[in-house]
Amino acid sequence: MGLMTKVRSTHIYMMKRSCATLGNILANVTQEEATTLRDLSDGENGWSVLEVVCHLADADAIFYQRAVMMLEQVFPSLPVFDHEAMVFQNHYNEQVLTEVYARLEQSRLRFIEFFTNLTEEEWNRAGSHPEKGHFTMTDAVMQVSSHELNHIEQITRILRQKI
């Protein structure tokens, strides 16, 4: 097994485990806690737990869309999204935590299957990322796991307020 194959399979595994870890963290979080406990490092406008989980679910779908574009098009310009605006446009803090997490789980299963079924040639597909420039499928799989890890840390930091 080559180095790139190991990197890819490791990140696919991390995609599975990080989503499961998030589910375990959220298991004892009430809807009220999810909507009222906020990331204080961002001041009073910091995201709530629910807003972070909604962001993760929407980001997963966007990351998937970008990967599909790279598979189906020749070096596409990947769309940018305004994650701050999405919080208000999509009424994140009015959604139901368990439903949002279930949506993330379903999205993640689809994304894992997508990455698992790529051929070596498909892994080499790329596009132009709005912030990172040249962006490969390997970059895409790494982005999902690192993005989620950052937000899992954020959620655990927010939930420390319960203690």
C-alpha positions as CSV (number, residue, x, y, z in Angstrom):
1,M,0.0,0.0,0.0
2,G,1.5,3.3,-1.1
3,L,1.7,6.4,1.1
4,M,-1.1,8.3,-0.6
5,T,-3.4,5.2,-0.3
6,K,-2.6,5.1,3.4
7,V,-3.3,8.8,3.8
8,R,-6.6,8.5,2.0
9,S,-7.7,5.4,3.9
10,T,-6.7,7.0,7.2
11,H,-8.8,10.1,6.5
12,I,-11.8,8.0,5.4
13,Y,-11.5,6.2,8.7
14,M,-11.3,9.5,10.5
15,M,-14.5,10.7,8.7
16,K,-16.3,7.7,10.2
17,R,-14.9,8.0,13.7
18,S,-15.3,11.8,13.9
19,C,-18.9,11.7,13.1
20,A,-19.5,8.9,15.6
21,T,-17.5,10.8,18.2
22,L,-19.7,13.8,17.6
23,G,-22.8,11.7,18.1
24,N,-21.4,10.5,21.4
25,I,-20.7,14.0,22.5
26,L,-24.2,15.2,21.6
27,A,-26.0,12.2,23.1
28,N,-26.6,14.0,26.4
29,V,-27.0,17.5,25.1
30,T,-30.6,18.9,25.4
31,Q,-32.2,21.0,22.7
32,E,-32.1,23.9,25.2
33,E,-28.4,23.5,25.9
34,A,-27.7,23.2,22.2
35,T,-29.4,26.5,21.4
36,T,-28.2,28.5,24.5
37,L,-24.6,27.5,25.2
38,R,-22.4,29.5,22.9
39,D,-18.7,29.8,21.9
40,L,-17.6,32.5,24.3
41,S,-14.3,32.9,22.6
42,D,-16.2,34.7,19.8
43,G,-18.0,37.0,22.3
44,E,-21.7,37.1,22.7
45,N,-22.2,36.4,18.9
46,G,-20.4,33.1,19.2
47,W,-22.1,30.1,17.6
48,S,-24.3,27.8,19.7
49,V,-23.7,24.0,19.7
50,L,-26.7,23.7,17.4
51,E,-25.3,26.3,15.0
52,V,-21.9,24.4,14.9
53,V,-23.7,21.1,14.2
54,C,-25.8,22.7,11.4
55,H,-22.6,24.2,10.0
56,L,-21.0,20.7,9.9
57,A,-24.0,19.2,8.2
58,D,-24.2,21.9,5.6
59,A,-20.4,21.9,5.1
60,D,-20.4,18.1,4.6
61,A,-23.0,18.6,1.8
62,I,-21.0,21.4,0.2
63,F,-17.7,19.5,0.4
64,Y,-19.5,16.5,-1.2
65,Q,-20.8,18.8,-4.0
66,R,-17.3,20.1,-4.6
67,A,-15.9,16.6,-4.8
68,V,-18.6,15.5,-7.3
69,M,-17.8,18.6,-9.4
70,M,-14.1,17.6,-9.5
71,L,-15.1,14.1,-10.5
72,E,-17.5,15.2,-13.3
73,Q,-15.7,18.3,-14.6
74,V,-12.3,19.2,-15.8
75,F,-10.6,21.3,-13.1
76,P,-13.8,23.2,-12.0
77,S,-13.8,26.4,-10.0
78,L,-15.3,25.2,-6.8
79,P,-18.0,27.4,-5.3
80,V,-17.4,29.5,-2.3
81,F,-19.9,29.7,0.5
82,D,-20.5,32.2,3.3
83,H,-20.7,30.1,6.4
84,E,-21.5,33.1,8.6
85,A,-24.5,34.1,6.4
86,M,-25.8,30.5,6.3
87,V,-26.3,30.6,10.1
88,F,-29.0,33.2,9.7
89,Q,-30.3,32.3,6.2
90,N,-30.9,28.7,7.2
91,H,-32.1,29.5,10.7
92,Y,-29.6,27.2,12.3
93,N,-30.6,27.8,15.9
94,E,-34.3,27.0,15.2
95,Q,-33.5,23.5,13.9
96,V,-33.8,20.3,15.9
97,L,-30.4,19.0,17.1
98,T,-31.2,15.3,16.7
99,E,-32.6,15.9,13.2
100,V,-29.5,17.9,12.1
101,Y,-27.1,15.2,13.5
102,A,-29.1,12.5,11.6
103,R,-28.8,14.6,8.4
104,L,-25.0,14.8,9.0
105,E,-24.8,11.0,9.5
106,Q,-26.6,10.3,6.2
107,S,-24.5,12.8,4.4
108,R,-21.4,11.3,5.8
109,L,-22.3,7.8,4.8
110,R,-22.8,9.0,1.2
111,F,-19.5,10.8,1.3
112,I,-17.6,7.8,2.7
113,E,-19.0,5.6,0.0
114,F,-18.0,8.2,-2.6
115,F,-14.4,8.3,-1.4
116,T,-14.2,4.5,-0.9
117,N,-15.2,3.9,-4.5
118,L,-12.8,6.3,-6.2
119,T,-10.3,4.8,-8.6
120,E,-6.6,5.9,-8.6
121,E,-7.3,8.1,-11.6
122,E,-10.3,9.7,-9.9
123,W,-8.3,10.4,-6.8
124,N,-6.0,12.5,-9.0
125,R,-8.9,14.7,-10.2
126,A,-8.7,18.3,-9.0
127,G,-10.3,21.7,-9.0
128,S,-9.7,25.3,-8.0
129,H,-10.6,25.9,-4.4
130,P,-11.8,29.5,-3.7
131,E,-9.3,29.8,-0.8
132,K,-6.7,27.1,-1.3
133,G,-6.1,27.2,-5.1
134,H,-5.2,23.8,-6.6
135,F,-7.3,21.2,-4.7
136,T,-7.2,17.5,-5.2
137,M,-9.5,14.7,-4.1
138,T,-6.9,13.8,-1.5
139,D,-7.1,17.4,-0.2
140,A,-10.9,17.1,-0.1
141,V,-10.8,13.9,2.1
142,M,-8.3,15.6,4.4
143,Q,-10.4,18.8,4.6
144,V,-13.5,16.9,5.8
145,S,-11.7,15.2,8.7
146,S,-9.7,18.3,9.8
147,H,-12.6,20.6,9.5
148,E,-14.8,18.4,11.6
149,L,-12.1,17.9,14.3
150,N,-11.8,21.7,14.7
151,H,-15.5,22.0,15.3
152,I,-15.7,19.0,17.6
153,E,-13.1,20.8,19.7
154,Q,-15.2,23.9,19.6
155,I,-18.3,22.0,20.7
156,T,-16.5,20.3,23.6
157,R,-15.2,23.8,24.7
158,I,-18.8,25.2,24.5
159,L,-20.1,22.2,26.5
160,R,-17.6,22.8,29.3
161,Q,-20.0,25.6,30.4
162,K,-22.3,22.8,31.6
163,I,-19.8,21.7,34.3
